[in-house]
Amino acid sequence: MSASTRTSDANLVLYRLQSCPWCERVVRRLTDLDLDYQSRYVTGPHSTRNVVKRVSGSRTVPVLVDRDTGVTMSESANINEYLDRTYGDGK
C-alpha cells in the first residue's frame, strides 16, 4: 500500500489539520518512504483540540503515533527524523 492509502489498520497514525504546512511536511516524508498511515484530521482552534491532547499531552499538530514501536511524538522535524531513523536509511 502507498502512503496515500489511509486504512484503519495502519500502524502509523497522523493527527493533522487540513492545509497545515507542518503536517504536509510529515505527509511528504511518509509518502517518500512509501509508508502506509492513517490520517486523523482534527478541527477547531488550538484550545479545543482535546483529542490530540489525550494522545500526546499537547494540542499541537502534527502528532504521529507508531503502534509498532509505542512512540507518540509531535513537531514535524522530530517526526521526520524519527521516520528516517526507523523506516528509512537514517539520513
C-alpha positions in Angstrom: 0.0 0.0 0.0 1.1 3.5 -0.6 1.1 6.4 1.9 -1.8 7.9 0.1 -3.9 5.0 1.1 -5.4 5.6 4.5 -6.5 2.5 6.2 -7.9 2.0 9.7 -5.5 -0.9 10.3 -2.3 1.1 9.6 0.2 1.1 12.4 1.1 4.8 11.8 -1.5 7.3 12.8 -1.0 11.0 11.9 -3.1 13.6 13.7 -3.2 16.7 11.4 -5.0 19.8 10.3 -6.3 20.3 6.8 -3.7 22.5 4.9 -1.3 22.7 7.7 2.2 23.2 6.2 3.9 21.3 9.1 1.5 18.4 8.7 2.1 18.3 5.0 5.8 18.1 5.6 5.3 14.9 7.5 2.9 13.6 4.8 5.6 14.2 2.2 8.1 12.1 4.3 5.6 9.3 4.8 5.0 9.3 1.0 8.7 9.4 0.2 9.2 6.4 2.5 6.2 4.7 1.0 4.7 4.1 4.4 1.0 3.2 5.0 -0.6 5.5 7.5 -4.0 6.7 8.8 -4.8 10.4 8.8 -6.9 11.7 11.6 -8.0 15.2 10.9 -8.6 17.5 13.8 -10.7 20.6 13.7 -11.2 23.8 15.6 -9.0 26.2 17.3 -5.9 25.1 19.3 -7.8 25.4 22.6 -10.4 22.8 21.6 -8.1 20.0 20.2 -8.8 17.7 23.1 -8.4 14.5 21.0 -4.8 15.5 20.3 -4.2 16.4 23.9 -5.4 13.0 25.1 -3.0 11.3 22.7 0.1 13.4 23.1 -0.4 15.7 26.1 -0.4 18.7 23.9 -2.9 20.3 21.5 -0.3 21.0 18.7 -0.2 19.1 15.4 1.2 17.2 13.7 1.3 14.2 16.1 2.5 10.8 15.0 1.5 7.6 16.8 3.5 4.5 15.8 1.6 1.5 17.1 4.5 -0.8 16.2 7.1 0.9 18.5 4.8 2.6 21.0 6.2 6.0 20.1 4.0 9.1 20.2 5.6 12.4 19.1 4.9 15.9 17.8 6.9 18.5 15.9 7.3 17.9 12.2 11.1 18.0 12.3 11.3 15.4 15.1 8.7 13.2 13.4 10.6 13.3 10.1 13.9 12.4 11.9 12.1 9.5 13.6 10.6 8.3 10.4 14.0 8.4 8.6 15.8 6.6 11.5 13.1 4.0 12.0 11.8 3.3 8.4 14.4 5.0 6.1 18.1 4.9 5.6 18.8 7.1 8.6 19.6 10.3 6.6 
